[in-house]
Amino acid sequence: MFIVHVHVQVKPECVEAFTAATRANARASRLELGVLRFDVLQQADDPTRFVLVEVYRDAAANAAHKETPHYPVWRGTVAPMMAEPRFSVKFNQVFPD
């Protein structure tokens, strides 16, 4: 498995629009064959901060995700909503194996 945590901080006035766009992207992402899980989390004590938890079969599935029609639409839609550039942290599963 290949896991990605995408950290995003959005402008306060964009939280609702970001959430709507990101939910649409997550729904489409969950239909991809290589996507095992795609969760959108909002920080409890700061609603402008989100983490996307993306779980793929492997790194190739993550690369394929970026080639889907919905990914560039999401990326272009939410880019102006961000208070700072998003960043991701990539993980390999250790347990369970």
N, C-alpha and C positions, 0 to 999 in steps of 0.2 A: 504494500500500500504506500501511497504517496499522499501526504497531508499538507495542506497549505492553510495558514492563518493569515488573512488579509486584514490589516488594521487600517481603519478609516476614521478620520474626524471630519465632520461636515459643519458647515456654517449653521448657526442656530435656526435661521429662517428657512433652511433647506431640509430640515430633518424629515418632514412629512413627504416631500417629493423624493428625497433619497430613498426613504423606506419603500415607497411605491415602486420605484424603478428597480430597486434591488430585489424586492419580492418577485417581480416579473422575471428578472434574470435568474433567480434561484429556481423558480418553477421550471423554466426552460432547461436549466442546467441539470436538474434531477431527471430529465428525460434522456440524457446522454448515456450511452451504454457504459462508458468508463467511469461514470460518477457514481460512487457508492453512497455519498452523503453530501449535502450542501445546506448548511445552516447559517442563518443570519442572526447574530446576537447584538443586542443593544445594551450598553453599559448602564447598570442600575443607577449609579450616582452621577452620571454625566450622559444624558441622552443624545449628545452630539457625537459620541464615540461608538463605533461598531466594530465587530470582528466577524468576518466571514470564515466559517470553518468548512473547508472543501476537502473531501476525501475521495481520492481517485484510486483506481486499480493499480496504476503505475504512473511514472512520469510522462509516458507517451500519451496517456489519457488526459493529463493536465495540459499538454501541448495541444492536443486535439480540441480541447475546450476553448482555447484561445482562437481557434479557426472557425468556430460556429458563427452563424449569422447573428445570434443574440448578444454575444459577448462584446463586439465593437459598438453595438447600439448602447448597451449599458455603460461601457467605458466613456463614450462620448457624451452621454446624457449626464452622468454624475460628475464628470471632471470639474465643471465650473461650480459645483456644490461643495467641493472639498475645502476645508479650512487650511489644510496642509497636504502635501503629497501622501498618497497611501503607500504603505509598505507591506511586504509579505515576509513571513518566516516559513520555511519549508521543513518538513519532518519526515522521517522514515519510521514506520511502526516497529517497536521492539517487542511489545507484548499486547495482546496475545499473539503468538506466532503460529 
